[in-house]
Amino acid sequence: MVIGVTGKYCSGKNIITRLIAARNFTEIDVDTIGHEVLSQKSREVIASFGQKITDADGSINRRKLGRIVFADKKKRQALERLLHPEMTELIKQQILLYKNAVINAALLFPMKLDSLCDAVIIVRSPLIQRIFRAKKRDRLDFCEIIKRFLSQLKILSNKTTGNVDIYNVDNRFDEIACAVQLENIMKNLSSDF
């Protein structure tokens, strides 16, 4: 079984992914894969975005790159065109290695990774909670947080590219409340398989 977990920035995808992984699912973290592909394609990325995204040692500074792509939709799309095809191939290869996998991906729908899933769980959380989580976790200033939020306005969908059920988890409370919701989803999924 392959379960996709998605949600907007700081909605709590990692909590749900961790709870699913505890049920003998292997996590496929799309952010981690993205970092690997960014490193592999660093020359192409630097050629597209310039030396201003690099550190003194010539490596890409993801925070500098992030400031550019979260502020400019066209530049973000250019970066996605460079990275997403390779990322998708690596994800497909990883899925083949595991009996059960959970894909942790904010861009699950835009990357069409939902077509690889048997079910999708969307993690939802109120905006104000997500702002506080972003400040605490990533220590970004308010303007940077808002740019990230604005870049994700249309990343979620009520439809999938395949015949995949979509479930929602409300992450406004605590991990215990998430675990209860997930338990009900997993019971429903296990009856389908």
C-alpha positions as CSV (number, residue, x, y, z in Angstrom):
1,M,0.0,0.0,0.0
2,V,1.2,3.5,-0.8
3,I,-0.3,6.4,1.2
4,G,0.4,10.0,0.2
5,V,0.5,12.6,2.9
6,T,0.2,16.3,1.9
7,G,-0.8,19.6,3.3
8,K,0.3,23.2,3.3
9,Y,3.4,24.6,4.9
10,C,3.6,23.8,8.6
11,S,0.2,21.9,8.6
12,G,1.7,18.9,10.4
13,K,2.5,16.5,7.6
14,N,5.5,15.1,9.5
15,I,3.4,14.1,12.5
16,I,1.0,12.1,10.3
17,T,3.8,10.6,8.3
18,R,5.6,9.5,11.5
19,L,2.4,7.9,12.8
20,I,1.9,6.0,9.5
21,A,5.6,5.0,9.5
22,A,5.1,3.4,12.9
23,R,2.7,1.0,11.2
24,N,5.5,-0.6,9.2
25,F,5.4,1.9,6.3
26,T,8.6,3.2,4.9
27,E,8.7,7.0,4.6
28,I,9.6,8.6,1.3
29,D,10.4,12.2,2.1
30,V,10.1,14.3,-1.0
31,D,11.9,17.2,0.6
32,T,15.0,15.0,1.2
33,I,14.8,13.7,-2.4
34,G,14.6,17.3,-3.6
35,H,17.7,18.2,-1.6
36,E,19.6,15.3,-3.2
37,V,18.4,16.2,-6.7
38,L,19.3,19.9,-6.1
39,S,22.8,18.8,-5.2
40,Q,23.1,16.6,-8.3
41,K,21.8,19.4,-10.6
42,S,23.7,22.2,-8.8
43,R,25.5,23.3,-12.0
44,E,22.2,23.7,-13.9
45,V,20.5,25.5,-11.0
46,I,23.4,27.9,-10.5
47,A,23.5,28.5,-14.3
48,S,19.8,29.4,-14.1
49,F,19.8,31.5,-10.9
50,G,23.3,32.9,-10.7
51,Q,26.1,32.9,-8.2
52,K,23.9,34.9,-5.7
53,I,22.4,31.6,-4.5
54,T,25.8,30.1,-3.5
55,D,27.9,30.2,-0.4
56,A,31.6,31.0,-0.3
57,D,32.5,27.3,-1.1
58,G,30.4,27.4,-4.3
59,S,27.6,25.2,-2.9
60,I,23.9,26.2,-3.2
61,N,22.5,28.0,-0.2
62,R,18.9,26.7,0.0
63,R,17.8,29.6,2.1
64,K,19.0,32.1,-0.5
65,L,17.4,30.1,-3.3
66,G,14.2,29.8,-1.3
67,R,14.0,33.6,-0.9
68,I,14.1,33.9,-4.7
69,V,11.7,31.1,-5.7
70,F,9.1,31.8,-3.0
71,A,8.9,35.4,-4.1
72,D,8.6,34.8,-7.9
73,K,6.2,32.2,-9.3
74,K,8.0,32.0,-12.7
75,K,11.4,31.3,-11.0
76,R,9.8,28.7,-8.8
77,Q,8.3,27.0,-11.8
78,A,11.7,27.1,-13.6
79,L,13.3,25.4,-10.6
80,E,10.5,22.8,-10.5
81,R,11.0,22.0,-14.2
82,L,14.7,21.4,-13.4
83,L,14.1,19.2,-10.4
84,H,10.7,17.5,-10.4
85,P,11.2,15.0,-13.3
86,E,14.2,13.5,-11.6
87,M,12.6,13.6,-8.2
88,T,9.5,11.8,-9.6
89,E,11.6,9.0,-11.1
90,L,13.5,8.5,-7.8
91,I,10.2,8.3,-5.9
92,K,8.9,5.7,-8.3
93,Q,12.1,3.6,-7.8
94,Q,11.8,3.8,-4.1
95,I,8.1,2.7,-4.1
96,L,9.2,-0.5,-5.9
97,L,11.5,-1.3,-3.0
98,Y,8.9,-1.4,-0.2
99,K,5.8,-3.4,0.6
100,N,4.2,-0.3,2.3
101,A,5.3,3.3,1.7
102,V,4.1,6.7,2.8
103,I,5.0,9.6,0.6
104,N,5.5,12.9,2.6
105,A,5.0,15.7,0.0
106,A,3.6,19.2,0.1
107,L,3.5,19.1,-3.7
108,L,1.9,15.7,-4.0
109,F,-0.8,17.0,-6.3
110,P,1.2,19.4,-8.4
111,M,3.9,16.7,-9.0
112,K,1.1,14.2,-9.8
113,L,2.5,11.8,-7.1
114,D,-1.1,11.1,-6.1
115,S,-1.3,8.8,-9.1
116,L,1.3,6.6,-7.4
117,C,-0.9,6.3,-4.2
118,D,-3.6,4.0,-3.0
119,A,-4.9,6.8,-0.7
120,V,-4.1,10.4,0.0
121,I,-4.3,12.1,3.4
122,I,-4.5,15.9,3.5
123,V,-3.4,17.4,6.8
124,R,-5.2,20.6,7.6
125,S,-4.4,23.2,10.2
126,P,-5.6,26.8,10.8
127,L,-3.5,29.6,9.4
128,I,-2.6,31.2,12.7
129,Q,-1.3,27.8,14.0
130,R,0.8,27.4,10.9
131,I,2.3,30.8,11.3
132,F,3.3,30.1,14.9
133,R,4.8,26.7,13.8
134,A,6.7,28.3,11.0
135,K,8.2,31.0,13.3
136,K,9.2,28.4,15.9
137,R,10.5,25.7,13.5
138,D,12.1,27.6,10.7
139,R,12.8,31.0,12.5
140,L,11.7,32.9,9.4
141,D,10.5,36.5,9.5
142,F,6.8,37.2,8.9
143,C,7.3,38.3,5.3
144,E,9.2,35.1,4.4
145,I,6.4,33.0,6.0
146,I,3.7,34.8,4.0
147,K,5.6,34.3,0.8
148,R,5.7,30.6,1.4
149,F,2.0,30.5,2.3
150,L,1.2,32.5,-0.9
151,S,3.3,30.1,-3.0
152,Q,1.1,27.2,-1.8
153,L,-2.4,28.7,-2.4
154,K,-3.3,26.1,-5.0
155,I,-1.4,23.0,-4.0
156,L,-4.3,21.0,-2.6
157,S,-7.0,19.3,-4.6
158,N,-10.3,17.5,-4.0
159,K,-9.6,15.3,-6.9
160,T,-6.8,12.9,-7.8
161,T,-5.3,11.9,-11.1
162,G,-6.4,8.3,-10.4
163,N,-9.2,6.6,-8.6
164,V,-7.8,7.4,-5.1
165,D,-9.7,8.1,-2.0
166,I,-8.8,11.4,-0.2
167,Y,-9.0,11.7,3.6
168,N,-8.6,14.7,5.8
169,V,-6.9,15.0,9.2
170,D,-7.6,18.1,11.3
171,N,-4.3,19.0,13.1
172,R,-5.5,21.9,15.2
173,F,-5.3,20.0,18.5
174,D,-2.5,17.6,19.4
175,E,-0.8,14.4,18.2
176,I,-3.3,12.2,20.1
177,A,-6.2,13.8,18.2
178,C,-4.3,13.2,15.0
179,A,-3.7,9.6,16.0
180,V,-7.4,8.9,16.6
181,Q,-8.3,10.3,13.2
182,L,-5.6,8.3,11.5
183,E,-6.7,5.1,13.3
184,N,-10.2,5.5,11.7
185,I,-8.6,6.2,8.3
186,M,-6.3,3.1,8.5
187,K,-9.3,0.9,9.5
188,N,-11.1,2.1,6.5
189,L,-8.1,1.5,4.3
190,S,-7.4,-2.0,5.6
191,S,-10.9,-3.0,4.8
192,D,-10.4,-2.0,1.2
193,F,-7.2,-4.1,0.8
